[in-house]
Amino acid sequence: MTSFAAYQNEIYLQGLGGAVPPFTTDPDALEQSARERLGPGPFWYVAGGAGSGATVRANRDAFERVRIVPRMLTNATERHLGVSVLGTELPAPVMLAPVGVQSILHPDGELATARAAAELGVPMVLSTASSHTIEEVAEASGDGPRWYQLYWPNDPEVCASLLERAKKAGYTALVVTLDTWTLAWRPHDLDQAYLPFLRGVGTAIPFSDPAFRAGLQKSPEEDLPMAILRWVGMFTGTDKSWDQLSFLREHWDGPIVLKGIQHPDDARRAVESGMDGVVVSNHGGRQVDGAVGSLDALPAIVEAVGEQVDVLFDSGIRTGADVVKALALGAKAVMVGRPFAYGLAHGGQVGVKHVLRSLLADFDLTLGLSGHRSPAELGPDALRFA
């Protein structure tokens, strides 16, 4: 049994020798510190949202409206945080969300993230928009658990090739992002005219793919502009339909999870289509301005399909209390995005590991102090709604 809470004692004991954590343990201060370290383009590419930023704020406001009601004398000294999600054993119900183009934050990018995640046994979900190839990140992950996130290309041969590579490289579940088939209006990125893909950053996976390269007259190394043009047309601008999910099932024999679900009817369609799980997510507020906060959408989706498939949660997780709240509302596990990205910007693998250990320690302690010994004990009765 792993005691993630022990990180707290480790920090205090190191303080006796005059050492303090390499980076802040405060998620708000971490974001501000990342802003000071990064240029405006990379920072806002991570921190920014769609339109006015209303959905980014709605995600956090939803957590603020939910309060934990602690219970006493529950024998919560020892806690067991592990859960199993779609065949993946998690030491705690926390996963790393798919975050693309991580090399804009640190030269090691996804490789550093994969190594940190593997050290802690936390699953990493690799984005199709990675700065490194499927195989390179798999090697960096070693024996660590890993899932693959698909931005669904319009070319069936390229799609099948990406899935084959991911399966061969040991990725055990497929996360299909539905809400980003084209980019939303993002003022912070637009004001900087900042889109890394147009410079060939975040394109390592398609540019290394044999099916993608077969459609080019010259390799990306020889003619980058034409490769980028083919990438843009293949990965953006075309929405898919429910009946096309059968193609993914034909080419992926493991669990398939649909990410971007916000309506219970869509969750039901996912189940009817033979999917194994859904991720309640609004892409961290980066796609639809003025949308519902992800936590607000969670209960109805859990009620609709929670007894049939695993419901995961994404968008707005910052603290251990946030994890407790999402689990109490029915999520099987949560995905965390921006915080680990800020950790990456601070110190590569060391930064990601510090942020993850901080979040897991906070969750471990909050779970126990609120009177619970495992995630399974959490339910709506642990909360009060403002």
N, C-alpha and C positions, 0 to 999 in steps of 0.2 A: 504494500500500500504506500503510495506516494503522499507525503505531507507537503503540499504546495505552500501551506502557511509557514513552513520553516524558513522561507525566504525572508520573512520579517525578522526572525531571530538572527539570521545570518547578517542582515544589514546592521542591526543594533550592535551585535558583537564586533563586527568590523569597525564600528564607530569607536570602540574602545582604543583602537590603534590609530585613530585619526582619519580613517577612511570613510568616505560617503559614497553613495551610489554614483556610477559614472554619469547617469542622466536622471532627471527628475522622475519620481513615481506618480506625479500628478498629471493626469491625461490632458487637462487644459493647458497646464504649463508646458507640457511636452509639445503640443501643437504650436504654441507661441515660439518655443525654442527652435522648432523645425523651420518656422517661417523666417527666423533670423539666420539660419544656416543655409537655406536654399534660395535660389533665385526665384523671382515671382512666377516664371513659367512653370517650373517643376512643382513649386509649393501649391499654387492654385489648381494645377492639374489634379492634385490629390484632394485638396481641401474644398475646392469649389463645388457648386451645385448648379442645377438647371435654373435658368431665369432669375427670379428674385431671391432664390435660396429658401423659399418658403418650405419646401419639403425637407430640406436639411434641418431646418428649425423644428418642423413638425415631428421629426423622428425623436429629437431630444425632448420636446415638450410632452410627447406621449409617455416617456419614462418618468418625467417629473410629476405627472398626474397620478402615477401609481405609487403607493407607499407600502413598504414591508411592515407587517405586524409581528414583532418578535414574540416568541414563546419561551418560557423559562422552565428549568429543571427537566430537560428532555434527554439528558445523558448524551449530549452531542460532542463529548470530548474527542472521540474518535469518529472520523468521517470517511466514507467510501464514495469517491467522486466519479468512479469509472462508469461508462455507459457503452453500449454497443449500438452503432448506427449503420444499418445496411451492410452488415458483415465486417465493419471496421471497429476494432476495439479502441476506445478513447480513454486516456487516463483521467479525463475530465470532459464535460460536455462543451468543449470549445474547439473550434477549427479556425484555420487561417483562410479568410475569404480570398477569392481570386482577385488579385490586384495586378494590373498590367504594367508594362514599361518600367519595371522597378530600377532599371539602370539609370534613370533620370535622378534617382535618389541616392544611389551608391553604386560605384563601378561593379561590384559583385552582384548586385541586383538579386534576382530570384535564387541564385546559388547560395547566397548568404542566408536568405530566408529559409530555404530548404534545409540547410545545415542546422539552423537554430531550432526549427520545428522538429527535426529528427532527434536532436538532443533531448527534447522534452517528450517525445512520443506523440506530439500534437499533429494531426493530419494537416497537410498543406494542399490547398486546391490551386493547381497551376492554371493560370490564365492563358488562353490562346494568344493573347497579346504580350507574351513573355519576351524579355530581352535575350533569353537563352533558349536553346532547343529543348524539346521534350526529353531527349536522351540525356542532355547535360544536367538538367535539373533532377532527373531520376538518379543519376550517379551521385549528385550532391546529397540527395535524400538518403542514400544507403538503404538501410532496412526500415527507414521511417515510413509511416503510412502516407499515401498520397492519392488524391483524386484529380481528375482532369476536367477543366471547364472549357466548354466549346462555345466559341462564337461561330455560329452555323454558316459555313460558306455556301454560296449559291451553286458551286460546282460539285456535283455528287461524287466525282472521283477524288477530288481533293478532300472532301469531307470524310469519305471512307478511308483514305490514306492516313489522315490525322488520327482517326479512331484506332486504326490498326497499330500505328506507332505508339499511341498511349497505352494500349492494352499490352503490347509487347514489352514496354518499359516499366510495367508493374503498377500502373494506375488502376485502382480497383473499382472506382465508381465514376460515372459521367455526370457532370453538372452542366445543364444546357441553359445558358442565359437567354431569356426571351425578350427582355425589355430594352435591348440596346442594338436593334437591327439597323438603326441609324442614330447618329449623335444628336442629342438635344441641343437647344440653344443655351450655351454656357458662356455668359458674359466675361468671366475672368479669363478664360482661355482665348476668347475672341479678341479681347482688348490687347492681349500679348501676341495675337496671331500664332498661338502655340499649339501645335498638334504634332507630337513626336513621330507618328507614323509616316508623315510626309517627308521625314528625313531618314526614314528607314530604321527607326528605333521602335522596338516592340513588334518587330516583324520576323524575328528569328525562326519561329515555328513554321509559318508558311514558306518563307524563303529557303528553308532547308528541306522542304517537302518535295519528294520526287514527282508527285502528280502536279503540284503547282509549277515546278520548274519545267516540266514537260510542255507547258503551255506558253513558254517564253521562247523567243528567238535567240535571246542572249541571256546568260545567267544574271542574277541580281548583282553579282560581283562585277560584271562587265557593263551592265546597263541598269543602274539603280532606278532612274525615273520610270522606265517602262515596267519594271517589277512592281513599283509602288502603284502605278496606274492600274495594273491588273489586280493588285491587292484591294484597292479602294472599291473597284467594281464588284469584286467577289464577296467582300465581307461587310459591305455597308449598302443601305438603300433598299433592301428587299425584305419585307415581312414574310413570315411563313404561315402555314395553316395547320390545324390540328391533325388532319389526315397525313401530313408529312412526317409525323413522329414515327410512323411505322418504318421509315427508312433507317432511323437511328437504331431502332430495336433490331433490325436485320443485321446491322453492322457493329452492335455492341451487346455482348452476352452477359454483362454485369449489370448492377443497379443503375438506373437512370433517374436523375432528379431534375425537376424543372425549377429554375430560379427566376424570380420576378413576379411570383404569384401574389396578388393583392385582393382578389375577389374569391369568395367561396365557390362560386359557380365554375371558375377556372380551375380551382383545386379539384372539384368533382370531375371535370373533363380530363384532368391529368390522370386520375384514378381510372376512369373509363377507358383511357387510351393505353392503359397498362404500365404507367409509370410507377416507380417505386417510392418516390418521395417528392416533396415540394420544398422550396425555400421561400418563405415569406420575406420579400425584399422589394424595395423601390430603388435599388442601386445606389443606396446611400444618398438619395435625393438628387442624383445627377441626371435623371432622365425626364421626369414629368414635374414641372413646377406646379405647386399648389396641390399636390397629391396627398392622400391620407398617410399619416405616420405609420410606419411598418408595424409597430407594437399595437396600434389601434386596430390594424387589420388582422392580427394574429388570432384572437379568440374565435371569431366566426369561422376561420379556416380550420382551426383545430376541431371545432364542433362538427364541421362538415366531413372531414376526412381523417381526423386524427386516430381513429380506431382501425383504419385500413392501411395507411402508409405513414412513414416517418415525416413529421413536419419540422423543418429546420427554420432558424430565424437569422436574419441579416438586416443591417441598417440601423446604426445608432448605438451599438454596444461600445461603451467606454470604461465601465467599472464592473467590479464584482457584483454590486447590487443590481446592475442592469442584467447580468446573466441570471441572477436569481429571479428577477421579475419575468424575464422571457420564459424561463423554464416553468415557473409557477403558472403561466398562462398557457402552457401546453407544448412548448417547443421541446424537441428531443435533445437538441444541441444548438449552439449559436455559432455564427461566423463573425470574426472580428477583422476589420479592414484597416481603416485609417491609422489607428494607434500603432500597429506593428510597422506600417509604412513610415511613420514618423521615427520609430525606433531605428529602422533601417537607415534613415537619413542621418541619424546621430552616430551610428557606429557599426554599420553592417551587421554581421552575424551577432556580435555582442549586443548591439542595440536592440535587435529583434528579440533575442533571448531575454534581455532585461524587461522589456515591455510585456512579454508573455508571462514571465515568472511573476511580475507585479500583478497582472490581471488575475492569474490563477491563485495567487496568495490572497488577494482581496476577495475573490469568490469563495475560496475555502473558508476564510474567516467569517465572511458575512453569512454563509450558509450555516455554520455552527452557531454563531451568535444570535441568529434569528430562530434557533431551536430545531435545526434539521440535521440529520446525519447522512443523508444521501439525496441526490437529485430526485429520486423516486418519491420522496416524502413531500415534495413541493406540489402545491395545487393552488387554485384561486383563493382558497380560504387563508392563505398566507399573506394576502394582500388586502389593501383598502384603497378605494378609488376616490380621488379628490373631486 
